[in-house]
Amino acid sequence: MLLENLDSVPEYVSGTKDVPFKVRLSSNENNYGPSPKVIRRIKEISKETHRYPNSSYYRLKEVLADFNSVSPSNIILGNGSDEIFLNLFLIFLNSQNSLVTIERTFTYYKIVATMVGAKVIEAKRGDNFAISCENILSSVDKTTRIIIFPSPDNPTGVITTRECIERILKNIPESTLFILDEAYFQFVPKDKYWDSISLVKKYPNFIVTRTFSKLYGLAGVRLGYGICDESITRLYEKVRMPFNISLVAMESGIVALSDVEYYSKVLSLILKDKERVMVEFEKIGMWVLKESYANFLFIRASKNLDRRLLEYGIMIRDLRSFGYDNEYYRVTIGKSKENEFLLEVLPRCVG
């Protein structure tokens, strides 16, 4: 075995299952799907899929740079955010290093860090599942080369503040990379949102990653990106696979960013339904984390709720693979009709 530590790598558990279903609310997908403009472009580009894309992806990088008010040289691309994490970990981690994240969060960080032989340190959460700046800093030691966690968090949806992020950046050496995973940033209300990109411009060891898998409805296409200092971009370009972004992904991303009207409408529908679903959950006695700002709800309910719902064809995510008790679940907000179906059958499954 080439990787001596491969036996200790945790298995990634997906929110998908090979079982029949009517409604999937387990993977935080946008069930409305991508913009019709994106679908048209995918059909058009299908005639050109015998061609390699331009290996620099300059058109996509230009559009992303304009969208985020940075330079194209500040953009890195991945086959989903997951590939970005993999490449960055390959660059910055080895068996002599450690990675600091938070407990019971997105499991892929731990999987990849273990794969490359690094020690994984999981900082304790604060009250009410909060991300604790103090606990993160106290977990950092001289071996720490990467700090990473999501905001909004997966699976709780809690967010962290600019003050917390900047406090961490001010108290770690420049040789330590800080990655903020913002897969769900577009679901954060305007009064809670702060501009993380401004800190990328201020701190060369800070990276923000984002994805087209959530709001943009392109989970199956696989496209993620990062915003970082040019010094990191140069290293990243040395390790990424040639043509790691498909022609379909590149064109889909460009068109998706242009259709502001469609995605604004979808976002409004998801957030409106989220509030209604939360109220209805509480009416039947379920606990819901209110300080949660993503396209899903973090709930506590009766054991085996996921199995009972699956009898009606509704798939939700149990969180045992994250390290939570089997009374905790993550429920994606789907289309309005799907949410109505969930609320209709839920009382039969609770208790």
C-alpha positions as CSV (number, residue, x, y, z in Angstrom):
1,M,0.0,0.0,0.0
2,L,1.5,3.3,-1.1
3,L,-0.3,5.4,1.6
4,E,0.6,3.8,4.9
5,N,-2.2,5.6,6.7
6,L,-4.9,4.7,4.2
7,D,-6.5,2.2,6.5
8,S,-7.2,4.9,9.1
9,V,-8.9,7.2,6.6
10,P,-12.6,7.6,7.5
11,E,-15.2,6.7,4.9
12,Y,-17.2,9.6,3.4
13,V,-20.9,9.0,3.9
14,S,-23.1,10.7,1.3
15,G,-26.6,12.0,1.8
16,T,-27.7,10.0,-1.2
17,K,-28.9,6.4,-1.0
18,D,-29.5,3.7,-3.6
19,V,-33.2,3.4,-2.6
20,P,-36.4,4.5,-4.4
21,F,-37.5,8.0,-3.3
22,K,-40.0,10.7,-4.3
23,V,-38.3,13.7,-2.6
24,R,-34.7,14.0,-1.7
25,L,-34.1,16.5,1.1
26,S,-30.8,14.9,2.3
27,S,-28.0,16.5,0.2
28,N,-28.7,20.3,0.4
29,E,-29.2,20.4,-3.4
30,N,-31.3,23.1,-5.0
31,N,-34.3,21.0,-6.1
32,Y,-35.5,23.8,-8.4
33,G,-32.5,23.0,-10.6
34,P,-30.3,25.3,-12.6
35,S,-31.4,28.3,-14.6
36,P,-33.1,27.5,-18.0
37,K,-30.3,29.5,-19.6
38,V,-27.8,27.1,-18.1
39,I,-29.7,24.1,-19.4
40,R,-29.9,25.6,-22.9
41,R,-26.1,26.2,-22.8
42,I,-25.4,22.6,-21.7
43,K,-27.5,21.3,-24.6
44,E,-25.5,23.6,-27.0
45,I,-22.1,22.7,-25.6
46,S,-22.9,18.9,-25.8
47,K,-22.0,19.1,-29.5
48,E,-18.5,20.3,-28.5
49,T,-17.7,17.8,-25.8
50,H,-15.1,16.0,-28.0
51,R,-12.9,19.1,-27.4
52,Y,-10.8,19.8,-24.4
53,P,-11.6,23.1,-22.7
54,N,-9.1,26.0,-22.6
55,S,-6.7,24.8,-19.9
56,S,-6.3,28.2,-18.3
57,Y,-10.1,28.6,-17.9
58,Y,-9.5,32.3,-18.3
59,R,-13.1,33.2,-19.3
60,L,-14.6,31.6,-16.2
61,K,-11.9,33.1,-14.0
62,E,-12.7,36.6,-15.5
63,V,-16.4,36.2,-14.7
64,L,-15.7,35.0,-11.2
65,A,-13.2,37.7,-10.6
66,D,-15.7,40.3,-11.7
67,F,-18.4,38.8,-9.5
68,N,-16.1,38.8,-6.5
69,S,-14.3,42.1,-7.2
70,V,-10.9,40.5,-7.4
71,S,-8.3,39.7,-10.2
72,P,-8.5,36.5,-12.3
73,S,-5.1,35.7,-10.7
74,N,-6.9,35.4,-7.4
75,I,-9.2,32.6,-8.6
76,I,-8.5,28.8,-8.3
77,L,-10.9,26.2,-9.6
78,G,-11.9,22.7,-8.6
79,N,-14.1,19.8,-9.5
80,G,-16.3,20.9,-6.6
81,S,-14.8,22.5,-3.5
82,D,-13.7,19.1,-2.5
83,E,-11.0,19.0,-5.1
84,I,-9.8,22.4,-3.9
85,F,-9.4,21.1,-0.4
86,L,-7.5,18.1,-1.7
87,N,-5.1,20.1,-3.7
88,L,-4.5,22.6,-0.9
89,F,-3.9,19.9,1.6
90,L,-1.4,18.2,-0.7
91,I,0.5,21.5,-0.9
92,F,0.5,22.5,2.7
93,L,0.2,19.3,4.8
94,N,2.3,16.3,5.6
95,S,2.8,13.8,8.4
96,Q,4.6,16.4,10.5
97,N,1.8,18.8,10.4
98,S,-1.7,19.3,11.9
99,L,-5.0,20.6,10.7
100,V,-7.4,22.4,13.0
101,T,-11.2,22.3,12.3
102,I,-14.3,22.2,14.5
103,E,-15.9,19.1,15.9
104,R,-18.9,17.4,14.1
105,T,-18.6,19.4,10.9
106,F,-18.2,18.6,7.2
107,T,-16.3,15.3,7.3
108,Y,-14.3,15.6,4.1
109,Y,-11.7,17.9,5.8
110,K,-10.8,15.1,8.2
111,I,-10.8,12.5,5.4
112,V,-8.3,14.3,3.2
113,A,-6.1,15.5,6.1
114,T,-5.8,11.9,7.3
115,M,-5.1,10.7,3.8
116,V,-2.0,12.9,3.6
117,G,-0.9,11.8,7.0
118,A,-1.6,15.0,9.0
119,K,-3.0,15.1,12.5
120,V,-6.5,16.4,12.8
121,I,-7.4,18.6,15.8
122,E,-11.2,19.2,16.3
123,A,-12.0,22.3,18.3
124,K,-14.9,22.1,20.7
125,R,-18.0,24.1,19.7
126,G,-19.4,26.8,21.9
127,D,-22.9,27.1,23.3
128,N,-25.8,26.2,21.1
129,F,-23.5,24.6,18.5
130,A,-21.7,27.9,17.9
131,I,-18.2,28.1,16.3
132,S,-15.9,29.1,19.1
133,C,-13.1,31.5,18.0
134,E,-11.4,31.0,21.4
135,N,-11.5,27.2,21.1
136,I,-10.1,27.2,17.6
137,L,-7.2,29.4,18.6
138,S,-6.4,27.3,21.7
139,S,-6.3,24.2,19.4
140,V,-3.6,25.7,17.2
141,D,0.0,24.7,18.0
142,K,3.4,25.0,16.3
143,T,2.6,22.1,14.0
144,T,-0.7,23.6,12.6
145,R,-0.4,24.4,8.9
146,I,-4.1,24.6,8.0
147,I,-7.2,25.9,9.8
148,I,-10.5,25.1,8.0
149,F,-14.2,25.2,8.8
150,P,-17.5,26.2,7.0
151,S,-19.6,29.3,7.6
152,P,-22.5,28.7,7.4
153,D,-21.5,25.4,9.0
154,N,-22.6,22.0,7.7
155,P,-24.7,20.5,9.3
156,T,-25.8,23.1,11.8
157,G,-26.0,26.3,9.6
158,V,-24.4,28.5,12.2
159,I,-22.3,31.3,11.0
160,T,-19.2,33.1,12.4
161,T,-18.4,36.8,12.6
162,R,-15.8,38.9,10.9
163,E,-14.4,39.7,14.3
164,C,-13.8,36.0,15.0
165,I,-12.2,35.4,11.6
166,E,-9.9,38.4,11.9
167,R,-9.0,37.5,15.4
168,I,-7.8,34.1,14.2
169,L,-5.9,35.6,11.3
170,K,-4.1,38.1,13.6
171,N,-3.0,35.3,16.0
172,I,-1.6,32.8,13.6
173,P,1.6,32.9,11.6
174,E,1.5,33.6,7.9
175,S,2.8,30.1,7.3
176,T,-0.6,28.8,8.6
177,L,-3.3,28.7,5.9
178,F,-6.8,29.6,7.0
179,I,-9.6,28.3,4.7
180,L,-13.2,29.5,5.1
181,D,-15.6,27.2,3.4
182,E,-18.5,29.4,2.2
183,A,-20.6,26.8,0.3
184,Y,-23.8,28.3,1.7
185,F,-22.9,32.0,1.9
186,Q,-25.7,33.1,-0.5
187,F,-28.4,31.9,2.0
188,V,-27.2,34.2,4.8
189,P,-29.6,37.2,5.3
190,K,-28.2,40.6,4.4
191,D,-28.2,41.8,7.9
192,K,-26.0,38.8,8.9
193,Y,-23.7,38.8,6.0
194,W,-20.2,40.3,6.0
195,D,-17.7,40.6,3.1
196,S,-15.1,37.8,3.6
197,I,-13.3,38.8,0.3
198,S,-12.1,42.0,1.9
199,L,-10.0,39.8,4.3
200,V,-8.5,37.9,1.5
201,K,-7.1,41.1,0.2
202,K,-5.7,41.9,3.6
203,Y,-4.3,38.5,4.7
204,P,-2.2,36.5,2.1
205,N,-2.8,33.3,4.1
206,F,-6.6,33.5,4.0
207,I,-8.7,31.6,1.4
208,V,-12.4,31.6,0.8
209,T,-13.9,28.7,-1.1
210,R,-17.4,28.6,-2.7
211,T,-19.4,26.3,-4.9
212,F,-21.9,26.0,-7.7
213,S,-23.5,22.9,-6.1
214,K,-25.9,24.7,-3.8
215,L,-27.8,27.8,-4.9
216,Y,-26.8,27.4,-8.6
217,G,-28.2,23.9,-8.8
218,L,-25.1,22.4,-10.4
219,A,-24.2,19.7,-7.9
220,G,-24.0,17.1,-10.7
221,V,-21.8,19.3,-12.9
222,R,-19.1,19.7,-10.2
223,L,-17.7,23.1,-10.0
224,G,-16.1,25.0,-7.1
225,Y,-13.7,27.9,-6.8
226,G,-11.5,29.6,-4.3
227,I,-10.4,33.2,-3.8
228,C,-6.9,33.7,-2.5
229,D,-3.5,35.5,-2.8
230,E,-1.6,35.1,-6.0
231,S,1.2,33.3,-4.2
232,I,-1.2,30.5,-3.4
233,T,-2.7,30.5,-6.9
234,R,0.8,29.8,-8.4
235,L,1.3,26.8,-6.1
236,Y,-2.2,25.5,-6.8
237,E,-1.8,25.6,-10.6
238,K,1.3,23.4,-10.2
239,V,-0.7,20.6,-8.5
240,R,-4.1,20.7,-10.0
241,M,-4.9,18.1,-12.7
242,P,-4.8,19.2,-16.3
243,F,-8.4,20.0,-17.5
244,N,-9.7,19.4,-14.0
245,I,-12.8,21.5,-14.9
246,S,-14.9,20.1,-17.7
247,L,-16.1,22.1,-20.7
248,V,-19.7,21.7,-19.4
249,A,-18.8,22.9,-15.9
250,M,-17.0,25.9,-17.2
251,E,-19.8,27.0,-19.5
252,S,-22.5,26.3,-16.9
253,G,-20.7,28.4,-14.4
254,I,-20.3,31.4,-16.7
255,V,-24.0,31.3,-17.6
256,A,-25.2,30.7,-14.1
257,L,-23.5,33.8,-12.8
258,S,-25.2,35.9,-15.4
259,D,-28.8,34.8,-14.6
260,V,-29.3,37.0,-11.4
261,E,-33.0,37.2,-11.9
262,Y,-33.6,33.4,-11.9
263,Y,-31.4,32.7,-8.9
264,S,-32.8,35.6,-6.9
265,K,-36.3,34.2,-7.3
266,V,-35.2,30.7,-6.3
267,L,-33.4,32.1,-3.3
268,S,-36.4,34.0,-2.2
269,L,-38.6,30.9,-2.5
270,I,-36.2,28.7,-0.5
271,L,-35.8,31.2,2.4
272,K,-39.6,31.9,2.6
273,D,-40.3,28.2,2.7
274,K,-37.6,27.6,5.3
275,E,-39.3,30.0,7.7
276,R,-42.7,28.2,7.2
277,V,-41.2,24.7,7.6
278,M,-39.4,25.8,10.8
279,V,-42.7,27.1,12.3
280,E,-44.5,23.9,11.4
281,F,-41.7,21.7,12.8
282,E,-42.0,23.5,16.1
283,K,-45.8,23.2,16.2
284,I,-45.5,19.4,16.3
285,G,-42.9,19.6,19.1
286,M,-39.6,19.2,17.1
287,W,-36.5,21.2,18.2
288,V,-35.1,23.4,15.4
289,L,-31.9,25.4,15.6
290,K,-33.0,29.0,14.8
291,E,-29.6,30.5,14.5
292,S,-29.1,28.6,11.2
293,Y,-28.5,30.3,7.9
294,A,-28.3,27.9,5.0
295,N,-30.8,26.0,2.7
296,F,-31.5,23.4,5.4
297,L,-32.7,23.0,8.9
298,F,-30.8,21.3,11.8
299,I,-33.3,19.5,14.0
300,R,-33.7,17.1,16.9
301,A,-36.6,14.6,16.6
302,S,-37.5,11.1,17.4
303,K,-35.1,8.2,16.6
304,N,-35.6,6.6,13.2
305,L,-37.4,9.6,11.8
306,D,-35.4,9.3,8.6
307,R,-36.5,5.7,8.1
308,R,-40.2,6.5,8.8
309,L,-40.1,9.3,6.3
310,L,-38.4,7.1,3.7
311,E,-41.5,4.9,3.9
312,Y,-43.3,7.8,2.2
313,G,-40.5,8.4,-0.2
314,I,-38.9,11.4,1.6
315,M,-35.2,11.2,2.2
316,I,-33.6,13.4,5.0
317,R,-30.0,13.2,6.4
318,D,-29.3,11.5,9.7
319,L,-26.1,12.9,11.2
320,R,-24.4,9.9,12.8
321,S,-21.6,10.1,10.3
322,F,-20.9,13.7,11.6
323,G,-20.7,12.4,15.2
324,Y,-24.2,13.4,16.4
325,D,-26.7,11.3,18.3
326,N,-29.3,9.5,16.2
327,E,-31.9,12.1,17.2
328,Y,-30.3,14.8,15.1
329,Y,-31.1,15.4,11.4
330,R,-30.5,17.8,8.6
331,V,-33.4,18.6,6.4
332,T,-32.9,20.4,3.1
333,I,-35.5,22.9,2.0
334,G,-36.9,21.6,-1.3
335,K,-39.4,22.9,-3.8
336,S,-42.6,24.3,-2.3
337,K,-44.6,21.3,-3.3
338,E,-42.0,19.0,-1.8
339,N,-42.0,20.9,1.5
340,E,-45.8,20.7,1.6
341,F,-45.6,16.9,1.1
342,L,-43.1,16.7,4.0
343,L,-45.3,18.7,6.3
344,E,-48.3,16.6,5.4
345,V,-46.7,13.2,6.3
346,L,-44.4,14.4,9.1
347,P,-47.0,14.1,11.9
348,R,-47.4,10.5,11.1
349,C,-43.7,9.9,11.5
350,V,-42.8,11.8,14.7
351,G,-43.2,10.3,18.1
